């Protein structure tokens, strides 16, 4: 067994690429090794800003010998009169065997020629030399670059290559045009500042310790742990705690090779700024960790429930720890300059009413064919009014919704948001309060952007919920109206995220919205505003219906872990009316999906499945519509020939009021209980001593019996399309 090391040394890599490359190699390297019949005992992946590396331990020195069966031409083409043809000879020659080694075996498609080849295992060194270029070329990422005059593309220029099998250097060359190439060597590089010389790697197994001696921690997990521990220790000395967002920790981890926590400071006077401005400067712009008081009184301006900001921060240096004071001073100067800018912008913006910024929205383009942000704001206001009407909100809520819709984009033209786009909405709330707007309106200016992504907070105020839904519906209808429908991974306007937000906000806030009606109304208004666009309401409505249904399906399966067949059952598969029911009542479709999952888990679904599913399949042979529930209207008891028909009929009559109540309350327990009660009667109807032949020769009796089954199907459809449910899931 041997150890193998590959280190690819580069210019400084983007932090995001380091973690992404490790993730890709984690899948690619084992796959290619397996295909090459090599299996190491373990694999460790490493990455820093200047290198990517893989260390395989317990790798066989060569492949094991193996046998391989190869299928050749049909026997009738390979042999004629028991003599080999040119086809047989060519196949044998290609496989490196004698014609006499060929075998004829029967298959489903007739007799074919086969050969059993014995393949000697190749040395691992040869195979690795072939795989290394594949591993490097196989990495993908954003904004790959070329250097030299060759076609090689990578995240950053490759400067060195260390491929070692135990202590043996594998001869590898990366060519990049006429005058650019990288030859394999056992010389790696140490830390750019603390050990700016080459580092000889004698053995593959020495890699981690050799680089550590050169002030490089190659393991991202180790660097992250050191960063967390040092940052927490630095904060503790100031009787504070560090705000450490996960994304920032991951990014900083891949920005340094030898982390050192350094505490910086800025003038306390800057703490009068909104805390979001300060944290945006530190986190988003400088990659610093803010510090919070641990025993501060909680106020509305707190950025966390346990404290408020200190005029200090922790930065993770990749420089000389002995020069931490100098580093801290330089970092402080940068933060002060940025905060001074923020202070100027804040004072300038707050000096005028937020409403005064509205005319400037005319100068900001939302989309070339859709006009300005000011025009979009007017559309948002109109849609928000439609939503408010559906929800039948109070007069005061409607006033707040209209005002918030008018102001929701005003802060986009503020000086602060122009400089710090991440603060859109947040600064709208701040400036609204300064301008004397109500707290509800102000909160909505921030909340209508929520959720900004998967896992983000959802808006809690009705005003924020309504304006957020209106904003996203306008974007969806408008962009679809231009024919710019997302396809594959391409979604430049984040329409999937917008649709997800509409559904999640509706579910979270339990808003009784008819989304299908809202789409219809919004599309009609859009078509009147933009009559010359190619898309028509006839095109747009089904497109948006399908798009939203796909998002509902995805959210139920991926975020709420509902089984795929149960999602199909509540959305319907081939029934347009049933499918549209989901968009007419999003709350109901979510409730039914979760309820179905619960009764599958507790066994109640199995109790009713057979009776309902069998009835559903046979009911399809009849002509009863899917909306009738009144047994007395479609079934004639005078035509009953067996008591099982009467028993089923009586059960259906008793079921009707329970179904009606379940529809009104969305409490489907009583429907399931009633279906469980009627299941024995269904079983007797089909298989008991007094069972009946549904497809009776008498058309009137046949219709009567099919209507009984159709009624049962219809009652069950209030909960789900049982035909889509898979038995035994």
N, C-alpha and C positions, 0 to 999 in steps of 0.2 A: 504494500500500500504506500501511496505517496501523497504529499501535500502539494497543492498547486496554487500559485498566486498570479493574478493579473492586476496590475495597476496601470491605469490610463491617466497620465498627468497632463494638465491643461492650464491655460490662463484662467483667471477667476470665473467660475461658473455662476449663473443666476441661482439664487437659493432654491427657488421652486424646482429647477431642473435637477438638482442633486437628489432630492427626495423622489422625484418622478422617475429618474433614471434607475435608482435603486429598486423602485417598485417594478419597473419593466424588466430589469435583470432577474428579479426574483421569480418571474414567470418564464422568461426566455431561456435562461441558462439551464435550469433543470430539464426543460423540454428538449433542448438540443442535445444535452448529454444523454438523455434517455433514448432518443432516436439513434444516437451513436453507440448504444449499448454500454454506457458507462454510468455508474451510480456511486457518487461519493458518500461517505458516511455523514458528512455535514457540509453546510455551505454558509459562510458569513459574508455579508455585503457591507461595504464601507463607502463613505463619501465625505468629502470636505469641499470647500470652495475651489481647491486646486487639483482634486483627484477623485476618481471613481475606482473602486477595487473590489475584487471577489477573491476569497480564500476558500479553497476546497480542501477538506481533510479526508483522509482515508480513500483516496482515489486509486482504483486498480492501475497497475503499471501498464496493462494492456487489456484489450477486450478479451472476453472468454471466447473460445472456439464455439461455433454454433452451426446449426443446420438450417437451411432455408428452402422452402418448397416454392418452386416457380411454375406457374401455369403457362403452357405453350399453346400452339395452334390446335384446332380440332383434329382428332385422330384420322378422320377421313382425308384431311388435307396433308397430314404428315406421313401417312403410309398408304401405299397403293400396291395391291397384290403382295402384302406383307413386306414390302421393301420401302425403305425411307425415301421420301421425296426431298426436293431441295428445301422445302419449308422445314422439315425435320432437321436436316443437316445444318441449315442456317441457325435454327434455334439452339441446337447443341453447341455449335461453334460460339455463339454469343454468350452462352452460359459457361463455356470452358469445360464441357464434359464430352464424353464419347456418345455417339448415337445409341450405343448399346445400353447406356445408363438411363435412357428415356423410358418412362412408364406410361401406360394408357390406363386412365381411370374414368369411371362413369361420373357424370355430373347431371344436374337438373336440365342442362341444355345439350346433353349428349356426351359422347366420349371425347376426352381431351388428353393431350400429352402433358405430362408433368416430369419434373426433374427434382431430385432431392440433392441439394448442393451442400457440401461441407465447406464452411468459410473459416479460415484461420483468423484469429483475433489480431487486430493491428495494435501497434504500440500507442499508448495514450498520447505520447508527445506528438505523433503525427496528426492525430485527430484534433488535439487542442490547437495545433498550428492552423488547422483549417477553420476551427470554430471561432477563434479570437476575432478575426475580421468580421464575422457574422454578428458577434455580440456587439461590436462597436457600431457597425453600420445599421444594426437593427434598432438602435435607440431612436426614438422620435421625440420631438419637442417643438416649441414655438420659436420662430425667428432663428432657425439654424443658419449658420454663416459659412461662407467659403473663404479660404485664404490661400496664398500662393496662386498658381494658375491652373490648378487641377479641379476636379469635380467633387472632391471630398467635402462633405458638409457635416458640421457638428455644432454643438451649442457654443463652443469656444475653441480656438486653435489648440490642437494636441501637440504637446511639447516633449513628452517622454513616454516610454512604454517599458514596463517591467513584467515579463512573463517568465516565471520560474517554476520548474517541476522539481520539487525538493531543492537541490542546489544547482540544477542544470538550467542554463539560460536557453530558452527556445528562440530560434532565429526567426524573427518576425519583422517585416518591413511594411510600413504604411506609406504608400506612394500618394503624392498630391501634386501631380504635374511634373514639369520638367526639372524644377530645382527645389522641390520641397519633399522631403521624406523624413520619416522618423524610424530609426533603427532600434530594435529592442536592446535593452541594457539592464544591468542590475543596479544602476544608479537612480535612486529616487531623489526627491527634493524635500528638505526640511522646511520649517516655518520661515516665511519670507523675511521676518524681522529678527526673530530670536535664534534662528539657525540657518542663515542664508547660504548654505553650502549643500553639496550633494550628500546623499546618504546611501551607502552600499548595503544592499540586501543580500546577505550570504545564503540564507535559507528561506524558503517560502514561509515556513512556520515562524520565522523571526520578525515578520512584517510589522505586527502591531507594536512590539517592544522597540524595534529599531526606529520606527517613526515617533514613538513616544519620547525616546531619547533626543529626538530632534524637534521636540515641542510641537508635535502634531498628534492630536487625538483623532484617529481615523474613524472611530465608532460614533455615529450621530447620537445613539442612545446614551452613551457615556457623556458626550458634550452637553446634551440636554439636561442630564441629571446634575452635572456640575453647575450649569447656568441657573437651574432652579435653586440649588442649595446656596450658591454664592449670593444670588439676588435676595433670597429670603433672609440670609444672615446680614446682608447690608441693610435691609429694611429694618430688621430687628434692632440694630444699633441705634436707629433713629426712632425707636418705639412706633413703628409704622408697619404697614404691610404693602407689598407690591401688587399692583394690578398687572396680571400676566395673562393676557388673552392667548389662547392656545395657538392661533395662527401666527401670532408674533413670536412666541417661543420657538415654534418650528422654523420660522424664517431666520431668526437670529442664530439658531443652532447651525444653520448651513451658511452663515456669513463669517464664521470664525473657525480657526483650527486649534487655538489654545485660549479658551475663554477666560476673561478676567472681569469680574464685576467692578464697576467704577461708579461712585456716587457723585452726581453733579447737582448744581443748584441754580436757582434764578431768584430774582427779587420777589418778595412776598406781595408787593403791590399788584403783580400780574394776576394774583388769585381773585381779583375783583372781576376778571373776565368770566364769561360762562365756562364752567368746567369742561364742557365738550370741546371748546376751542383749544384749551390747554392740552387735553388728552389727545386730540387729533394731531396737534403739532408733535407731541412726543411719540405717539404710537404709529400713526400713519406716515408721518414725514421723516422722523428721525430714528425710528425703531428703538425707542427708549421705553422703560417701564416706569409709569407714574407711581408715586408713593402716596399712600392714604393714611390718615390718622386712624389709629386702632380704637381710640376711646372718644371719638368726637360725637357731638350731638347730631342726630340725624335731621336733616333739613330737606326741603324740596329741591335744593340745589346740589344735594349729594349725588355723586356718581355711583355710589354703592351703598348698600344698606348699613354697612358697618363703619363708614368713615368718610372724610372729605380729603381733598388734596393737600399735600404739603408742597412747599416751594423746592422740592427735591425730586430727583429721578435716579434710576439706575440704568447705566448703559453697559453693554457687554463689549469689552475691548478685545481686539485681536492683536494688540500691540504689546509693548514691553511693560510688564506689571510695575517695574521700577519707575515708570514715567506716568503712573496713574494720575498724579496731581495735575500734570500738564494736560493729559487727555481730558480730565474732568473740566479744567478751565476752558479748553477749546470747545467742548460740548456745550458748556454753559453759555458761551458767547453765541453759538448757533441758535440755541433755544431762545435766548433773550431777543435776538434779532427777529425771529419768527413771531414771538409773542408780542413784540412791539408793533409789528405789522398788524397782527390780529387786533390789538388794542386800538390802533388807528382806524381800522375798518369798522370795528364795532361801534366806536363813537360816531363815526361819520354816518353809518347806516341808521343808528338809533336816533339821530338828530331829526329825522323826518318820519312821517307816518308810513307804515307798511303799504297802505293803500296808494300812496304817492308813487310807488314803484310800478304800479300796474301798466301805465302807458308804455313803459320801457319793454314790456313783454311783446309789443308789436314788432320789435326789432330782432327778436330771437325766433329762429325757425325751428319748428317742431319736426317737420319733414317737408321736403321741397314741394311735393304735390298737395300737402295738407295744410299749408299756411303756417302761421306763427303760433307761438305758445299762447298768445292772447286769445286766438281763435279756438285753440284747444280748450282753454279755460272756460270759454263760453259753452262749449259742447259738454264739458264736465258738469257745469251748473245745470244744464238741461237734463242730462241723464240722472244726476243726483235728485232732481225733482221727481223724475219718474220712479226712482227707487223709494223716495220718501212717500210718494202716493201709494205705492204698493204696501208699504209697511204701516200706512195710516198713522204717521207720527203726529205728535202734538204741534200746535202752532209755533211754540217757542223752539222746538227741535227743528222744525222746517226752516225757521229764520236762521238758526245757527248753521244748518247745513248749507243754505244758500250763501251765507257770508263766508263760510270756510271754503266753499267751492270757488268763490270769486278770488280769494286770497291765496289759494293753495300753492300757486307757483310763483308768487310775488318775490320770494326771497332768492329766486334764481338769478335775478338781476341786481342783487345786493353785492357790495364790494367783498364782503366776507365769503359768500358762497362762490363768487367768481374765483377767489384765491384758494378756497378750501371746499371743493365740490362735495366732499363727503358730508358736509354739514347741511346739505339741502333738507328742508323740513325742520330740522332742529333749530336752525336760526330763524326760520319762519315763525316758530312758536315763541322764541325769545322776543323777536321784534314785534309780534302781535301783542304780547303782554305790555311791552313798553308803549305801544301805540294805543293802549286802552281797550283792546278787544277783549271779549269775555274769555274766561279760562277754557270753556268748552271749545270755542272756535280756535283758540291758540293751540290747544292740545291736538286738535284735528289736523292742523297744518303739518305737524310732525308725524302723527299716527297714520295719516292716509298713505304713507309710503310703506307701512308695515303690512306683511312681512317683506323684508328686503331679499330674503333667500330662505332656503330650506332650514328649518329649525329656529328661525328668528321669532321674536315676540309678535303677537297679533294685536291689532288695535282693540282697545277696551271701551272706547266711547262710541256711542251710536253715530255721532257726527263724523268721527274718523273712519268708521266702518263704511258708512254710506258714500262719503267722498272718495275713499280708496277704491271701492267697487266701481263707482262711476268713472274714475280716472282710467282704470284698467279696461273697462268695457269700451271706452272711447278708443283706446289704443288698439285693442283687438279688432274692433269693427273697422277702424280706419285703415290699419295696415292690411287686413284681409281684403278690404275694399280696393286696395291697390294691386291685389293679386300676389302680394308678398307673403305666401303661406310657408311656414317653416317646413323644411324637408330634411330628413336625416339629422345630423348634428347641427345644421345651420339654423340659427335662430337669433339673428342680429338684434331684433327688438325685444328679445326675452319674452315672447308671447306665451310660451309654455309656463314660465314662472308667473306671468300675469294671470293666466287662467287658473293655475293652482291657487293663487292668492284669493281670487274671487270665491272659489269653492271652500277653501279653508276658513276664510273669514265668515262665510255664511254658516258653515257648520259650527265654528267656535262660538259665534254670537247667537246661534239659533235664530237666524233671520228667516221668516217665512216668505222667501222670495220665489216668484215664478220667473226663473232665469230665461226660459224660452220666450216668454212675453217681453221681457226686457230686451232680449236680442232683437226680436221683431220690431219693437218700437225704435230702438237705437239705429237699426239698419234703415228703417224708413226715413228717419231724420237725416241720416248720413247721405242717403241717396238724393234727398231734396237739396242738401247743401252742396253736394258734388254730383250734379246730374250728368256730367260729361265723362265720368269714369266708366270703364268697361264693365266692371262688376255690377250686377243687378241684385236687388233683394232676393230674387229667385235663386241666384247662385250663392249669395252670401249666407243665407239662413241655414241651409243644410251643411255648408262647409263649417260654419261655427258650431252647429250642433254636434257634428262628428268630432270636432276638435275638443270641445268641452267634455264630451262623453269619454274620449280617450284619456283626458286628465283625471276625470272622476274614477275611471277604471284603475289608472296608475296609482292614485292616492289611496284608494281602498286596498289594493293589493300590496303596495310597497310601504306605505306609511302606517296603515292600520292592520296589516297582516291578515286580510280576509282571503280565504281560499279562492282560487281563480274561478272555479265553477259556480261558487256562490255569488261572486261579482257578476258573472254572466247571467245568473238567475235574477238578480235585481235590476240589471240594466236591459235584459232582453237581448236576443241575438238576431232574430229574423223578423221581429214584430216592431214596425216603426212606431206604432201608437204606444206600445209598452216602453220602448226605448225613450221616447220623448217624455214619458211620465217622470223620468229621473230629473230632467231639466226643469220640469214644471214644479217639482218639489224636492229640492236638494236635501232638505232635512230628512224627508221620508226615505230617500234612497240610502242615506247613510245609516239611519236607524234600522232599516230592514236588513242591510248587509251585516251590521254588527249583531243583530238579533239572530240571523240565520247561523252565524258563526257560533254563537253561544248555544243554540239548541243542537247544533251538530256535536259540540263538545259534551253537552250533558245527556245526549242520547235521544232527545225528543224528536229530532229530525228523522232518525231511523224509524221511529214508531209510526210516522205518518207517510214516509217516503213511498212505500210500495203502493199503498192505496191511491195516493194522489197521482203518482207517476203513471200507473196503469190506466187510471181514468183519463188522464191527460192525453195519452197516446191514442186511446180509442175515440175520445171526444173529437179529435181532429178529423174523423171520418164523417162527422155530422155537420150541420149547418148553423148551429147556435152561435151567436156572436159572443164576444168575450166580456161583455159589459152587463149581461143580464144576471140577476141574482134571485129574482122572484120565481120560485118553483111553480106557484099557482098559475103564473102567466104562460108557461111554456110546457107544462107537463099535465097530462090528462089521467087522473087516477083510475078512471073507468076502464082504461086499457091495460091495467096491471093484470098479470096472469099468475104472479107468485107473490107471497108475502114479503120476500126480500126486496121487491120493488117498492112496496109501501113503506117498509122500514127505512130504506134509503131516502125516499121522498120525505118522510117525517123528519129525518135528521137534517135534510137540507132546509126545510121550512124553519126548523129551530136554529139553524146556523145563520140565517139571513140577518137578524138583528145584531148578532155578535160581530159579524163582518162589518156591518154599518158602524157600530161603535168603535171597532178597531181602526177603521179608516179615519174616523173623526179624532181619535185620541192618539193614533200611532202606537197603540199598545196591542201588539200582535200576540201576546200570550193567550188571550181568550180565543183567538182564531185557531192557534195550534192546539189548545185544549179541546176545542170543539171538533177539529179534524181528527184528533186522537179518539174522541168519543164515537165518531162516525165510521172510523176505520174498520171495526168488526162488521158493520153492516155492509160495507163495500166488499169485504172478503166473502161474506155470505152471498152477496149478489153475484160474484164471479164464480166462487168455488164451493159454496155450501150445498146442502142437500136440496135446497129449493132454488139453486142458481138458475140463471137465465142465459139464453143465447142472445147477446146484444144485437147481432146482425140478423134479426129475425126476417123470415121471408115476407112477412106483412110489413109494408113500408111504414104504416102508421105506428105499429108497435116498435119497430126499429128506431124511428125518429124519437118516440117517447123515451126509450131507453138511452139513446145517445144524448138527449137533452138532460137526462138525470146526470150523466157523466160530465156533460159540458158545464152544468151548474156547479158540480164539485170542483172542476178545474177552475172555474171563474172565481170561486171563493178562495181557492188556494193562490190564485194569481194576485190577489190583494197583497199577499206576502211576497211571492216570487214566481217566476216561470220555472216550475218544477221539471220541465223537460230539459232544462240546461244543467240540472244538478246531476253529478256523477255519483252513482251508488258506491258506497264503501270508501269514499274519500275521507 
